[in-house]
Amino acid sequence: MDIRQYTEAMEEKVLSPFAVCSARSVGRRHPEEPCRIRTAFQRDRDRIIHSKAFRRLKHKTQVFIIPEGDHYRTRLTHTLEVAQIARTVARALRLNEDLTEAIALGHDLGHTPFGHAGENALNEVMPGGFKHNRQSLRVVEELEGGTGLNLTWEVCDGILHHTGPVRPSTLEGQVVSIADRVAYINHDIDDAIRGGILKVRDLPAICLEILGFEHRTRINTMVTDVIINSRDRPVIAMSSEVQQATDKLRQFLFDHVYIDSEAKGEEDKARHVLQYLYTYWVKYSQYLPAEHRTRSRIVGVERAVCDYIAGMTDRYAITQFKQLFIPRSFAIPGGSFTRQGGTADKKMSNPEG
């Protein structure tokens, strides 16, 4: 018996009857020889972590677009917080922690630059619309490495349904869905307070009385409540009291941070950047990078352009916009012209200072 088979046997013994055991996975789109060391879900987790799409998350916006400060969340740190919360819940409920972690790490791989502002921008111009969960599935099934990551069905299902009206088919996927909400509600409050957008006293008092007055207390309340109310049940859920307080707090964020606050001051600019890039490359697809030109002949120009832009980091999108639409400084050998006070002054380099 190799290590993978031993791990699979242990899962059958210790995991909840509601868990997905690795040996009983539906499988992959393209069958592969099993690894001798890792289970199928451990293999999926590793493929996601080593993907380029995962590394790019560190330079993608969570809520604050290009914030001044090193402590604001990015899409990568959000993903890690979701994974930590989801693993805690999965372990307590004796669910498959490896499957849970793989879904959590992959759930936002398709997110655009500039957070939900970027998602909304592409949704407005892309025929058929744009949703980041569907794009995340495209990343793991088709785009990463040119052919996708060939993940298991359970991980793909969890990624696709981590948000939206359809529940994930597995409890592990449901854990990630609720962990995602717990994570972003709490860390977005933390970032909004750090940025001077909110003060603790601004938060609804009834929510704080139920969930807690400190960041860590609120997370602990939500996580503990999920575990207690989901134990030995075929569904992942909060109690009605904590669910109502959580929903009220989430709505407060939409009203005071996500939709109308200083945090959103740069969103119109971000939307402008992405939509200009989209319009330009759809019209002049010959200027797309070679791999995306090739894909455009298979999936269509709009789809290829959307895939290209969605994969960008914030700073790469800005760089592309500058190169395409912002005039460069007028330069001549040995110096440059700058315009001051309505006249052109020649600034020549002087080897003697």
PLY file of the C-alpha trace (Angstrom):
ply
format ascii 1.0
element vertex 353
property float x
property float y
property float z
element edge 352
property int vertex1
property int vertex2
end_header
0.00 0.00 0.00
1.49 3.35 -1.05
1.08 6.61 0.90
-1.89 7.83 -1.13
-3.78 4.58 -0.59
-3.06 4.74 3.14
-4.39 8.34 3.28
-7.49 7.33 1.35
-8.10 4.43 3.74
-7.77 6.75 6.74
-10.28 9.16 5.21
-12.82 6.36 4.93
-12.39 5.64 8.64
-12.37 9.13 10.17
-14.29 11.49 7.89
-17.96 12.31 8.32
-20.45 10.29 6.25
-21.30 13.63 4.60
-17.69 14.23 3.49
-16.25 13.47 0.06
-13.52 10.86 0.37
-10.71 11.26 -2.14
-11.00 7.71 -3.47
-14.65 8.38 -4.37
-14.08 11.52 -6.44
-16.07 11.71 -9.66
-12.70 12.19 -11.34
-11.10 14.46 -13.91
-12.15 15.45 -17.41
-8.98 13.80 -18.69
-8.09 10.65 -16.69
-4.59 10.56 -15.16
-2.45 8.02 -13.40
-2.91 8.55 -9.63
-0.02 10.00 -7.63
1.67 7.56 -5.26
1.97 10.22 -2.53
-0.91 12.67 -2.85
-4.65 12.15 -3.03
-6.54 13.64 -5.97
-7.61 16.69 -3.96
-4.10 17.27 -2.57
-2.85 17.21 -6.15
-5.47 19.80 -7.15
-4.46 22.07 -4.26
-0.81 21.92 -5.33
-1.61 22.65 -8.98
-3.56 25.75 -7.97
-0.81 27.04 -5.67
1.82 26.62 -8.38
-0.28 28.30 -11.10
0.53 31.72 -12.54
-3.07 32.80 -12.01
-2.66 32.21 -8.27
0.53 34.27 -8.10
-1.13 37.18 -9.89
-3.71 37.49 -7.12
-1.17 39.34 -4.98
-1.44 42.37 -7.30
-5.23 42.35 -7.72
-7.57 44.62 -5.75
-9.82 43.32 -3.01
-11.80 46.53 -2.21
-9.35 49.43 -2.04
-7.94 50.21 -5.49
-4.17 50.75 -5.26
-4.28 51.69 -1.57
-1.54 53.69 0.13
-0.33 51.32 2.80
1.05 47.81 3.11
-1.63 46.32 5.34
-4.71 46.41 3.13
-6.01 43.13 1.77
-5.36 42.04 -1.78
-7.15 39.30 -3.67
-4.38 36.90 -2.57
-4.58 37.67 1.14
-8.38 37.42 0.90
-7.96 33.96 -0.64
-5.62 32.86 2.16
-8.05 34.11 4.82
-10.89 32.21 3.16
-8.75 29.06 3.06
-7.86 29.37 6.75
-11.48 29.84 7.84
-12.72 27.07 5.56
-10.11 24.59 6.78
-11.02 25.30 10.40
-14.68 24.59 9.72
-13.96 21.51 7.58
-11.70 19.97 10.21
-14.21 20.56 13.00
-16.97 18.93 10.93
-14.73 16.04 9.81
-15.08 17.03 6.17
-12.34 16.62 3.57
-9.89 19.39 4.44
-7.84 18.93 1.26
-10.88 19.32 -0.99
-12.00 22.35 1.02
-8.58 24.00 0.75
-8.31 23.37 -2.99
-11.70 25.02 -3.63
-10.81 27.96 -1.38
-7.46 28.58 -3.04
-9.00 28.44 -6.52
-12.28 30.26 -5.98
-11.08 33.71 -7.13
-8.53 32.78 -9.80
-10.71 34.41 -12.46
-11.18 37.72 -10.66
-10.44 40.83 -12.68
-8.04 43.64 -11.86
-9.63 46.36 -9.68
-11.91 43.96 -7.82
-15.65 44.08 -8.39
-15.28 47.39 -10.23
-13.35 45.48 -12.88
-15.88 42.66 -12.87
-18.72 45.14 -13.42
-16.77 46.87 -16.19
-16.33 43.65 -18.18
-19.89 42.58 -17.44
-21.12 45.76 -19.13
-19.22 45.23 -22.39
-18.78 41.46 -22.76
-21.56 39.76 -24.80
-23.30 37.39 -22.41
-21.88 39.22 -19.40
-19.02 38.41 -17.07
-18.96 36.74 -13.65
-15.74 36.05 -11.79
-16.81 32.59 -10.62
-17.41 31.46 -14.21
-14.07 32.98 -15.18
-12.35 31.13 -12.33
-13.70 27.90 -13.80
-12.40 28.91 -17.24
-8.97 29.50 -15.74
-8.70 26.00 -14.27
-10.43 24.22 -17.16
-8.94 26.01 -20.18
-6.67 29.00 -19.67
-3.92 28.17 -17.17
-0.94 26.80 -19.07
-2.97 26.85 -22.29
-4.95 23.71 -21.47
-6.14 24.20 -17.87
-5.21 22.29 -14.73
-7.45 19.24 -15.25
-8.84 19.42 -11.71
-11.32 17.02 -10.19
-15.05 17.57 -10.70
-15.61 18.38 -7.02
-13.08 21.22 -7.00
-14.45 22.67 -10.24
-18.00 22.50 -8.89
-16.97 24.29 -5.69
-15.16 27.03 -7.61
-18.10 27.64 -9.94
-20.76 27.72 -7.22
-18.91 29.48 -4.40
-21.14 32.47 -5.13
-24.56 32.79 -6.71
-27.93 31.11 -6.26
-26.77 27.52 -6.84
-25.25 25.71 -3.86
-22.06 23.70 -4.34
-22.78 19.97 -4.60
-20.40 19.08 -1.77
-20.41 20.21 1.84
-16.77 21.16 1.36
-17.85 23.59 -1.37
-20.57 24.96 0.88
-17.99 25.55 3.61
-15.90 27.65 1.20
-18.97 29.63 0.13
-19.79 30.63 3.70
-16.11 31.12 4.62
-15.77 33.54 1.70
-18.55 35.69 3.13
-17.22 35.51 6.69
-13.76 36.53 5.46
-14.70 39.48 3.27
-17.29 40.97 5.62
-14.79 41.07 8.46
-11.61 42.05 6.63
-13.41 44.70 4.58
-14.63 46.28 7.83
-11.06 46.14 9.13
-9.67 47.78 5.98
-12.43 50.41 5.92
-11.62 51.36 9.53
-7.91 51.46 8.71
-8.63 53.70 5.74
-10.75 56.13 7.75
-13.93 55.20 5.87
-15.62 53.77 8.96
-15.36 53.88 12.72
-16.40 51.00 14.93
-19.22 53.12 16.33
-20.66 53.42 12.79
-21.39 49.69 12.62
-24.96 48.58 13.45
-25.15 48.16 17.23
-27.44 45.14 17.03
-24.89 43.33 14.86
-22.05 44.05 17.26
-24.09 42.89 20.23
-24.64 39.52 18.55
-21.35 39.06 16.68
-18.86 40.98 18.82
-17.21 44.36 19.06
-13.74 43.27 17.87
-12.57 41.90 14.52
-11.39 38.55 15.87
-14.46 38.15 18.08
-16.82 38.53 15.12
-14.92 35.93 13.10
-14.88 33.55 16.04
-18.63 34.00 16.60
-19.48 33.31 12.96
-17.14 30.32 12.60
-18.24 28.73 15.87
-21.88 29.22 14.96
-21.41 27.55 11.57
-19.72 24.56 13.19
-22.35 24.12 15.91
-25.28 24.44 13.49
-23.79 22.21 10.79
-22.52 19.33 12.92
-23.85 15.96 11.71
-26.07 17.67 9.15
-26.04 17.41 5.35
-25.93 21.21 4.97
-23.66 24.06 6.05
-25.53 26.90 7.74
-25.53 29.51 10.50
-28.20 29.89 13.18
-30.99 32.27 12.24
-29.81 34.91 14.76
-26.20 34.97 13.57
-27.27 34.71 9.92
-29.53 37.75 10.26
-26.81 39.77 11.99
-24.30 38.73 9.32
-26.65 39.68 6.48
-27.37 43.04 8.12
-23.65 43.73 8.48
-23.06 42.76 4.85
-25.82 45.11 3.69
-24.27 47.88 5.79
-21.00 47.38 3.88
-22.79 47.62 0.55
-24.48 50.84 1.60
-21.48 52.54 3.22
-18.33 51.03 1.68
-18.92 49.03 -1.50
-21.32 51.43 -3.22
-20.87 54.89 -1.70
-17.65 55.82 0.07
-14.24 57.32 -0.48
-12.99 53.77 -1.05
-14.81 53.78 -4.37
-13.41 57.08 -5.61
-11.15 55.41 -8.17
-13.73 52.97 -9.53
-14.84 55.12 -12.47
-11.21 55.41 -13.55
-10.73 51.65 -13.23
-13.86 50.97 -15.27
-12.65 53.43 -17.89
-9.26 51.67 -18.14
-10.66 48.17 -18.63
-13.41 49.16 -21.05
-11.02 51.17 -23.20
-8.64 48.22 -23.33
-11.48 45.87 -24.23
-12.82 48.12 -27.00
-9.35 48.67 -28.44
-8.33 45.00 -28.65
-11.70 43.87 -29.98
-11.24 46.37 -32.81
-7.51 45.76 -33.28
-7.13 42.11 -32.31
-3.98 41.87 -34.41
-2.19 43.65 -31.54
-3.08 41.04 -28.96
-0.22 38.86 -27.69
0.32 35.82 -29.93
-1.31 33.27 -27.62
-4.48 35.36 -27.33
-4.59 35.97 -31.10
-4.47 32.22 -31.56
-7.25 31.70 -29.01
-9.37 34.38 -30.66
-9.62 32.20 -33.76
-11.02 29.39 -31.59
-13.26 31.13 -29.04
-13.90 34.46 -30.77
-12.29 37.87 -30.38
-14.53 39.13 -27.56
-13.94 36.03 -25.46
-10.18 36.07 -26.04
-9.91 39.77 -25.16
-12.02 39.28 -22.04
-9.81 36.36 -20.94
-6.69 38.47 -21.48
-7.96 41.47 -19.51
-9.47 39.40 -16.69
-6.10 37.77 -16.10
-4.27 41.08 -15.68
-3.06 42.53 -12.40
-4.03 46.10 -11.53
-0.63 47.51 -12.41
-0.32 45.56 -15.68
-3.71 46.88 -16.84
-2.59 50.42 -16.01
0.69 49.89 -17.86
-1.11 48.64 -20.96
-3.48 51.61 -20.83
-0.59 54.04 -20.59
1.23 52.45 -23.50
-1.83 52.51 -25.72
-3.54 55.78 -24.81
-1.12 58.12 -22.99
1.37 60.06 -25.18
4.99 59.47 -24.32
7.37 62.36 -23.66
8.65 63.88 -26.89
12.33 62.96 -27.02
15.28 63.90 -29.26
18.86 62.61 -29.17
20.72 64.32 -26.33
17.67 65.89 -24.68
13.90 66.36 -24.57
11.34 69.08 -25.04
9.04 70.03 -22.19
6.31 72.63 -22.39
6.28 75.29 -19.67
4.14 78.41 -19.55
3.01 77.87 -23.12
6.52 77.79 -24.60
8.76 74.92 -25.45
12.00 74.79 -23.49
14.78 72.56 -24.66
16.49 70.61 -21.88
19.82 69.42 -23.26
22.03 66.98 -21.45
25.32 68.57 -20.40
28.29 66.24 -19.83
30.01 68.96 -17.82
27.04 69.49 -15.49
0 1
1 2
2 3
3 4
4 5
5 6
6 7
7 8
8 9
9 10
10 11
11 12
12 13
13 14
14 15
15 16
16 17
17 18
18 19
19 20
20 21
21 22
22 23
23 24
24 25
25 26
26 27
27 28
28 29
29 30
30 31
31 32
32 33
33 34
34 35
35 36
36 37
37 38
38 39
39 40
40 41
41 42
42 43
43 44
44 45
45 46
46 47
47 48
48 49
49 50
50 51
51 52
52 53
53 54
54 55
55 56
56 57
57 58
58 59
59 60
60 61
61 62
62 63
63 64
64 65
65 66
66 67
67 68
68 69
69 70
70 71
71 72
72 73
73 74
74 75
75 76
76 77
77 78
78 79
79 80
80 81
81 82
82 83
83 84
84 85
85 86
86 87
87 88
88 89
89 90
90 91
91 92
92 93
93 94
94 95
95 96
96 97
97 98
98 99
99 100
100 101
101 102
102 103
103 104
104 105
105 106
106 107
107 108
108 109
109 110
110 111
111 112
112 113
113 114
114 115
115 116
116 117
117 118
118 119
119 120
120 121
121 122
122 123
123 124
124 125
125 126
126 127
127 128
128 129
129 130
130 131
131 132
132 133
133 134
134 135
135 136
136 137
137 138
138 139
139 140
140 141
141 142
142 143
143 144
144 145
145 146
146 147
147 148
148 149
149 150
150 151
151 152
152 153
153 154
154 155
155 156
156 157
157 158
158 159
159 160
160 161
161 162
162 163
163 164
164 165
165 166
166 167
167 168
168 169
169 170
170 171
171 172
172 173
173 174
174 175
175 176
176 177
177 178
178 179
179 180
180 181
181 182
182 183
183 184
184 185
185 186
186 187
187 188
188 189
189 190
190 191
191 192
192 193
193 194
194 195
195 196
196 197
197 198
198 199
199 200
200 201
201 202
202 203
203 204
204 205
205 206
206 207
207 208
208 209
209 210
210 211
211 212
212 213
213 214
214 215
215 216
216 217
217 218
218 219
219 220
220 221
221 222
222 223
223 224
224 225
225 226
226 227
227 228
228 229
229 230
230 231
231 232
232 233
233 234
234 235
235 236
236 237
237 238
238 239
239 240
240 241
241 242
242 243
243 244
244 245
245 246
246 247
247 248
248 249
249 250
250 251
251 252
252 253
253 254
254 255
255 256
256 257
257 258
258 259
259 260
260 261
261 262
262 263
263 264
264 265
265 266
266 267
267 268
268 269
269 270
270 271
271 272
272 273
273 274
274 275
275 276
276 277
277 278
278 279
279 280
280 281
281 282
282 283
283 284
284 285
285 286
286 287
287 288
288 289
289 290
290 291
291 292
292 293
293 294
294 295
295 296
296 297
297 298
298 299
299 300
300 301
301 302
302 303
303 304
304 305
305 306
306 307
307 308
308 309
309 310
310 311
311 312
312 313
313 314
314 315
315 316
316 317
317 318
318 319
319 320
320 321
321 322
322 323
323 324
324 325
325 326
326 327
327 328
328 329
329 330
330 331
331 332
332 333
333 334
334 335
335 336
336 337
337 338
338 339
339 340
340 341
341 342
342 343
343 344
344 345
345 346
346 347
347 348
348 349
349 350
350 351
351 352
